[in-house]
Amino acid sequence: MLYNNYKCKKLGNVEDLILKSSLRKKLKKNQVRVKVLAIGLNYVDTLMIKGTYQYKNKIPFIPGTEACGVVVEQNCNNKKLLNKKTIIISKNRCFSEEIILEYEELILIKKNISNIQGSSFFMSSLTAYIALKEIAKVKKKDVLLITGASGAIGKACINLALHLGLDVICIVGNNKKLEVIKKMGIKKVLNIKGDIKKKIMEFTNQKGVNIALDINGFLKCQNILSCIKWRGKYLIVGFTDNNITSIKTNYILIKGLQIFGVRAGEYLRNSTLNKRKIIIKKVFQLFDLGVFNIKEYKIITFNKLIQGLVSIRDRKSMGKIIVKTKYYTKY
Ligand SMILES: NC(=O)c1ccc[n+]([C@@H]2O[C@H](COP(=O)([O-])OP(=O)(O)OC[C@H]3O[C@@H](n4cnc5c(N)ncnc54)[C@H](OP(=O)(O)O)[C@@H]3O)[C@@H](O)[C@H]2O)c1
């Protein structure tokens, strides 16, 4: 039996992905076959295809890090798994109509979570939860600065921060994005083109922020460390456009700053099984409360997947882009 998928045969441009048919493989012990219903596109997919992400896939590979599907075959001696819906979070393989998963990779979800949400809310929500609750250990009324705020991770962080009662300041790339963030309930939004430091200090009555969450490596463009309060926290979440930089150690010493690297997936993998279950449960509880619902999205068909990636890479996309496969249904 054949199924379609996108292959990356050489690292570089997303335009070079090849749509191909593959022959189904037999399941090994403890594996399940999942029919993919919807795929969430992420900035990280473009980095993986470019070969600039910290994790390197071996070429050729099927890219794609987030999807939602239904179990259609199992070799785990567990017939109850059949027809169960699952979230798929992986370093590869999601740009496909079918995927083989190890039993441990399943994140089973209730049928009443739509396939749109299932394919796209979890990764950004998990990252937001781990960054703010687990690592920054935010408290009510903390002042939080978010860079790259208009993207998927940014929006999840905004929603969680509002839910937790934080005072949020956002930095975005243009005025259109600024309006989107204002509509989310954030009054203090800055365009990257202005004098960010001056504005942040004005917003905070010259006190500075408690926490800076750097989602796109903005520190390389402007020294936001100087807007952080004594004993404040700087969290490195990601880099767009290879925005990697070095940090002056005198800033860390003088202000007694704490610097953290955020890697949500690794954080979860390195937690105990019990802790992992608690984190995942909390993320789903917040989703049920509506905190992590993806509100702004565009649905495209499987054959338009490359165009979706291009718009993410070229900073043109405004909400989440979700790819529906031929198996797609609403629930
Ligand atoms: N640490 C973790 O565990 C973790 C987990 C998942 C993802 N990430 C990383 O987090 C980062 C953001 O991911 P995301 O899913 O939120 O991406 P996204 O939805 O594409 O958003 C990224 C945002 O960064 C800004 N940006 C700045 N320079 C850019 C550039 N050259 N190209 C594209 N966007 C640029 C854009 O906002 P403006 O135009 O408004 O500036 C954009 O909205 C990525 O680096 C990703 O690898 C980290």
The ligand as an SDF file (V2000), in Angstrom:
LIG
                    3D

 48 52  0  0  0  0  0  0  0  0999 V2000
   12.9840   26.2830   23.1060 N   0  0  0  0  0  0  0  0  0  0  0  0
   12.0950   25.4370   22.6990 C   0  0  0  0  0  0  0  0  0  0  0  0
   11.7850   24.4410   23.3360 O   0  0  0  0  0  0  0  0  0  0  0  0
   11.4110   25.7030   21.4010 C   0  0  0  0  0  0  0  0  0  0  0  0
   10.3010   24.9570   21.0000 C   0  0  0  0  0  0  0  0  0  0  0  0
    9.7130   25.2330   19.7740 C   0  0  0  0  0  0  0  0  0  0  0  0
   10.2440   26.2440   18.9850 C   0  0  0  0  0  0  0  0  0  0  0  0
   11.3430   26.9500   19.4160 N   0  0  0  0  0  0  0  0  0  0  0  0
   11.9400   28.0240   18.6330 C   0  0  0  0  0  0  0  0  0  0  0  0
   11.2150   29.2100   18.8600 O   0  0  0  0  0  0  0  0  0  0  0  0
   11.3690   30.0650   17.7250 C   0  0  0  0  0  0  0  0  0  0  0  0
   10.0070   30.6050   17.3210 C   0  0  0  0  0  0  0  0  0  0  0  0
    9.1790   29.5550   16.9060 O   0  0  0  0  0  0  0  0  0  0  0  0
    7.6800   29.8340   16.4780 P   0  0  0  0  0  0  0  0  0  0  0  0
    7.0610   28.5100   16.2430 O   0  0  0  0  0  0  0  0  0  0  0  0
    7.0390   30.7790   17.4070 O   0  0  0  0  0  0  0  0  0  0  0  0
    7.9080   30.5280   15.0800 O   0  0  0  0  0  0  0  0  0  0  0  0
    6.9370   31.5230   14.2760 P   0  0  0  0  0  0  0  0  0  0  0  0
    5.5360   31.1990   14.5660 O   0  0  0  0  0  0  0  0  0  0  0  0
    7.4020   31.5360   12.8800 O   0  0  0  0  0  0  0  0  0  0  0  0
    7.2880   32.9060   14.9730 O   0  0  0  0  0  0  0  0  0  0  0  0
    8.5750   33.4480   15.0240 C   0  0  0  0  0  0  0  0  0  0  0  0
    8.4750   34.9260   15.2170 C   0  0  0  0  0  0  0  0  0  0  0  0
    9.8090   35.4440   15.2680 O   0  0  0  0  0  0  0  0  0  0  0  0
    9.8630   36.6640   14.5580 C   0  0  0  0  0  0  0  0  0  0  0  0
   11.0040   36.6900   13.6370 N   0  0  0  0  0  0  0  0  0  0  0  0
   12.0840   37.4310   13.7850 C   0  0  0  0  0  0  0  0  0  0  0  0
   12.9620   37.2660   12.8390 N   0  0  0  0  0  0  0  0  0  0  0  0
   12.4490   36.3870   12.0020 C   0  0  0  0  0  0  0  0  0  0  0  0
   12.8960   35.8060   10.8000 C   0  0  0  0  0  0  0  0  0  0  0  0
   14.0420   36.1110   10.2390 N   0  0  0  0  0  0  0  0  0  0  0  0
   12.1130   34.9180   10.2140 N   0  0  0  0  0  0  0  0  0  0  0  0
   10.9280   34.6040   10.7490 C   0  0  0  0  0  0  0  0  0  0  0  0
   10.4500   35.1400   11.8810 N   0  0  0  0  0  0  0  0  0  0  0  0
   11.2060   36.0080   12.5040 C   0  0  0  0  0  0  0  0  0  0  0  0
    8.5500   36.8330   13.8430 C   0  0  0  0  0  0  0  0  0  0  0  0
    7.8880   37.8340   14.5620 O   0  0  0  0  0  0  0  0  0  0  0  0
    8.1310   39.3420   14.2220 P   0  0  0  0  0  0  0  0  0  0  0  0
    8.1770   39.4590   12.7160 O   0  0  0  0  0  0  0  0  0  0  0  0
    6.9670   39.9840   14.8470 O   0  0  0  0  0  0  0  0  0  0  0  0
    9.4480   39.7050   14.8780 O   0  0  0  0  0  0  0  0  0  0  0  0
    7.7730   35.5640   14.0430 C   0  0  0  0  0  0  0  0  0  0  0  0
    6.4380   35.8160   14.3540 O   0  0  0  0  0  0  0  0  0  0  0  0
   12.0810   29.2420   16.6560 C   0  0  0  0  0  0  0  0  0  0  0  0
   13.4450   29.5610   16.6560 O   0  0  0  0  0  0  0  0  0  0  0  0
   11.9050   27.8190   17.1350 C   0  0  0  0  0  0  0  0  0  0  0  0
   12.9600   26.9950   16.7150 O   0  0  0  0  0  0  0  0  0  0  0  0
   11.9100   26.6950   20.6070 C   0  0  0  0  0  0  0  0  0  0  0  0
  1  2  1  0
  2  3  2  0
  2  4  1  0
  4  5  1  0
  4 48  2  0
  5  6  2  0
  6  7  1  0
  7  8  2  0
  8  9  1  0
  8 48  1  0
  9 10  1  0
  9 46  1  0
 10 11  1  0
 11 12  1  0
 11 44  1  0
 12 13  1  0
 13 14  1  0
 14 15  2  0
 14 16  1  0
 14 17  1  0
 17 18  1  0
 18 19  2  0
 18 20  1  0
 18 21  1  0
 21 22  1  0
 22 23  1  0
 23 24  1  0
 23 42  1  0
 24 25  1  0
 25 26  1  0
 25 36  1  0
 26 27  1  0
 26 35  1  0
 27 28  2  0
 28 29  1  0
 29 30  1  0
 29 35  2  0
 30 31  1  0
 30 32  2  0
 32 33  1  0
 33 34  2  0
 34 35  1  0
 36 37  1  0
 36 42  1  0
 37 38  1  0
 38 39  2  0
 38 40  1  0
 38 41  1  0
 42 43  1  0
 44 45  1  0
 44 46  1  0
 46 47  1  0
M  CHG  2   8   1  16  -1
M  END
$$$$
